[in-house]
């Protein structure tokens, strides 16, 4: 069999399960997951290689109407993903109204490349409702192949992967077969810590935080990490730290344990909280934090 390789971009609205599906396809956790919308901020590539294939899977932020410059940058990642794929995985879920975002759907339909439409979270609906959703989506995107799945329960995801392999164009690998992502180690440190912030804090706090890894020193038996959490206002700093530092200690402890599993090495993690006024609307800060389309 000839070698196949290509870019598979996962698209969809916030909180439909794109990152969960990404992790299932990759066979390991590469994108952070929470129940809150807009958890994913960057475009993350996962590289899955076999003897005769290489699938470059791209997780993207959910499609949204920007309210500040950070969200403009997040939308920019989505727009790029709409233009450089060999195959789209358009993820929706059973609680979403088909065609609720017509501009987005039209962009996917007009791209002229294969589309696998993934109806996720089917464990939360009935067979009758699912059949109606399939019919509605077929009418909206007649060229798409529809796969009802439960990414969380890994139900019906194997046929999706097999179809991806069948649709990939023939060609050489784009990356070394030993690589599994385009992101450096520091990126996963910041993402793991940011995920724990999403899990442990409510309302606007997770959306106003960003993690900067100032130091990552790997020794023989331990990795020493210094991370700074940026917040937009003084009041957010107090909430993040908590009474006598208890809230931050809990968050850092959860993050450290997951980092140890991820890196398979003992982690010494120092965390600090710093106020960076309105960083989400500061173009200079956003560029420094990697929210650019360069």
N, C-alpha and C positions, 0 to 999 in steps of 0.2 A: 504494500500500500504506500502511496506517496505521502510525504509529510504535509501536514496541515497546520496552519498558524493564522491567528487573527485576533482582532480586538472585539470583545463582547462588552457593551456598555449597558449597565443597569440604570434604568430611568423610572421615574414615577413621582407621585406626590409624597409629601412627608408622612412618615409613620405607617407606611404600607408593608414594611418588611424587607426593604431592599438590602439592608446590611445583613439581616439574618440569612437571606438567600445567598448573598455573597459568601458568607462564612461556610454555609453548607456546601456550596460548590467547591470551595477551596479545601474543605476537609479540616480546617482549623480556624480559630478566631483571628481575623485580620481587621475587621471593622467593629467599632464599638456599638453596643446595642443598649437602648433603654426604651421605656414606654413613651417617652416624651418626643414630640416632633422636633425636627431640626437638630437631632443629635449629630449627624454627619455634617461637617463643614467643608472638608476637603474632598478632592477627587483622589481615590485610593486605588492603585493598581495591584491586583493579585495575579501572580504568574504561576500557572499550573501546567506542568510539562510531563509528557510521556515519551515513549520511544518514537512515536510517529505523529505527535501533535504538540502544540503549545497554545494554550488558551490564555489570553491576557484579559482578565475580567476587571471591569472598572466600576466601582461603587461611587455614586454621586450624591450630593445634597438633594433633598426634595425640591420639586418645582414650587416656587413661592413668589409672592409680590413683595419686592424689597421695601423695607421701612428704614434701613440705614445702610451705610456703605459696606459693612461686613456682608450683609445679605446680597448686595449688588455683586460682590466678589463670588459668593456662593452660587448665585445664578449664572455667573460667567463660567464656572466649572461645568454647569449643566449644558449651557449653550455649546461649549467646546465638545462635550460628549455627544451632542446631536450631530456633529459634523465629521467625526473621525472614526466611526465604528464600521466594522464588517457585519455586525449583527446587533440588534437591539433586544434586550430583555425589558419589556415594558411591564412593570409590576403594578398591579392594582390589588384591591382586597374587597372582601364580600360586603363591607359596609360602605363602600364608595359608589357614588352614582356614576354610571358610564356616561362619558361625554361631558362631565362636569367641568373639564378644563379644555375647551375645544381648540384653543390656540396651540396648546401643547400636543394634543392628539393629532392635529393637522400637520404639525412639524414632523412628527414621527411618520405619518402616512406619506408625506411628500419626500422623505429621505431616499426612497428607492432601494432600500436594503431589506433583507429578511427581518421579520419581527416575530419574536415569541412573546405572546401576551400571557403573563402569569397572573392568574387570579389566586391570590394568597388568602390564608386564614379560612380555608373551606371547612375546617372543623367547627367554625362558629356559625354555620348556617345550615339550611335544610337542602335536600336534593332538589326540591321544587324551585327554591330561590336560586340555587346555583345554575340550574338549567336556564332560567330566565336571564340571568346575568350573561351566560355564555352567548345566548341568542342576541342580546343587546350589543355585546362587544363585537360579535361577528358582523353585525350590521354597520357598526362604526368603523371597524378596521377589517374589511373582508380579506385582505391579503395576509393577515396575521394568523399564526398557528396558536391555538389557545391551550394552555396547560393549567388546570385547576390543581393547586398544591396547598400543603401546609408546611411552610419552610421550618417553622418551629418544631414540628413533629417529624420533619424529614419525610413527609408523605408525598409521593409522586415526583420527587425531585430528580431521581435517577434518569427517568425518561427525558427530562429537560437537558441534562448534561449530554446524554447520547445524541440528542437532536442538535445541540450546539456543535459537537464534533462533526456531525454529518454536514453541517452548513458552512463550516470554516473553509476559506479558500486554500488551495494548495500553495505551499511556499515554505521557505526556511524559517527557523525560529528567530524571533526578534530579540530575545534575551538569552543569556547563558542558562542552560537547563538547570543549574543549581540555584538560581535565584527564585525567590517566591514573592517579592514585592519590589516596587521602585522606591519605597520609603526607607530612610535611615532609622537606626535604633532609637535615636532621640524622639522621633516622631511617635513611636509606639509608647514610649514613656509618657509623653504629653497626652496622648489619646486615652491611655488607661486611667491616668489621674483625672482627666476631664470626665470620663465616664462615671467615675465614682462620685464626682461632684453632682452630675445629673441624677444619680441614684439617691443621694443623701440630702439634697436641698430642694426647696419648692419655689414656685412662682418664678420671678425673673432672675434669681441668683445664678442658675447654671448658664443662662443665655448671656450674662454679663461677664463671664469668666473666660480667661484664656490661660493656657499653661505654656511657660517658656522654660526649657531645660537649659540651665546655665552651665551645668557641668555633668559630664558622663565619663567616669574614669573606671575602666575595667581592669581589675587585678586578677590574679590567678584563681582565687576562690570567692571573690566578692566584686560587685559593681557598686561604686559610690556615686550617688546622683543628688544633685542640688536642683530643685525646681522652684520656680517663682510663679505664683498664680496671680494674674492681673485681674483687677476688678475696676469697674467704671466709676464707683463713688465710695466715699468713706463709710457710709452706712452698710454697704455690702461687705466691706472688710470685716466689720464686727460680727455680722451674721455668719460669714464663712468660718471665722476662727471659733466662735461660740464661747460659752462661759468657761473661763479658765483653759481655753484651747481645746475643749473636749470634742467639739464637732470636727475640727481639723485633724485631730489625732485619729479619730475613727476613720475619716476619709483616707488619710495617708496610710493607715494600717491596711485597709482593704486594697488600696492600690499597690502597696509593697508586696502583699501576698500574691496578687495576680502577676506582677512583674517577675517575681521569683519563678512562677510557673512558666511564664513566657520565655524568659532568658535561661531557665534551668540553672540558676546560680543565685547565691545569697545576695540580697539587695540591702544597702544602707541608703535610706531616702530621707533627705532634708527638704522640708517644704516651707516656703515663706509667702506671705500675701502682700501685694503691693498695689496701691491705687494708681491707675493710669487713666486720668480723666478722659471719659468719652472715647476710649480707644476704638470702639466699633465704628466711629465716624471719622477717624484720623487716618488719612491715606498713607502717611509716612509709617505709622505704626502697623497698619495692615500689610504693607509691603514687607516690613521687617518680619512679620509673623507668617509670611508665605502665602498671603491671599492675593496673589497676582496671577496674570495670564501671560507672563513673559515666556 
